[in-house]
């Protein structure tokens, strides 16, 4: 039994033994950006880490250390935001995960909870697979949460209930529901979020004020500790189950050669 699922907490022999039995690592991806008067700047990073740890327990993996920062120029008009350039963020992700590949890690889950990271992580995932031989699955955990609980949490909103629950599941002391007093208009926020989340068109918005003039919108007042636990368990069970099925498919094709081998045997 490992004393921790966090890579940085373990000793060299513990990590070496773990890679021999289960060469799976999880890279949490979040950001530091304003989330209104009631949630911490590190909301996205906290969410990515708590889900990564819960999935690591279920899939026998290790959670890698990752920078708490992300690519979030969209939130720079508000204090509490720190952003990296896409290139810097991409390089850190690649070099972190590639280091573990040299030590025996073979399978990588990128657990993302920040939309601004998606383009950089897509490039990083390609490089880690093609240049470093890792089997890579990127999980957009915030979208998984939205699919599962958007109907009862008024969707995936910036600073809304889903994000409040994600923080409450591990750091309830950082959630200040008593400070909620000025959510931006929900209809405008939902309309703009829908515009930028379509699969066919991707407009570039100037900054978060295009969605929410106050910097956030949603209905986090309904978040409770009991609901946070239920939401976290459901999200992590769903991710663990679906990722296991995806990895089984990826490993079966062995880079696309399995079917060719079977065809040759038939011939």
C-alpha angles and dihedrals in degrees: 000000000000117000089220141006092219112102093214092056095058133084125240095257091049092052093045092052092046093053090052092056102030117009094190123129130180123209113202114213122194140127146235109241140131117284102179127265096309109048131057123255088243095058095122093047092047090051093048092050098047092049092045091053093048092048091047090057091052097044099035096245140136126246111229124219110254135178110269089222129089143180103285114142087144090076099044095105086073128064117245091053124117118176136190126206114256091247094052092047093047093049093050092050093048096046093046095052095038089057090059091047089060088056096050108278107142106169125054131191115192106204107199129186100168125075094206090065095057100092094046093045091050090057091044092051091052092051094047091052100041101034101031103030098238124148102233133196120177115206118200091207094181090058091048088053091049093051092050101040108013091101093060098033100049092255132290102316130169105261093357133129099290092056092042090053092049091056094039090057091068110007109031089161089070095056113090107185090165089069097060109118113131119038114172119245110296096210093053092045093049092047093053094042090052089051094055097040100059119116095226105046129036114186119189111236120207095229144318091288087074086066102028122009091201091050096252144046137183143082107277093154090090094062117116135177091245092052091046091058092048093047093048093049093048094047094048094044090050093048093045092050096045095043091051090055092047093049091049089056093046094049091048095059093048095206093321098300100104096080092045089053092051091048091052091050091052091049 
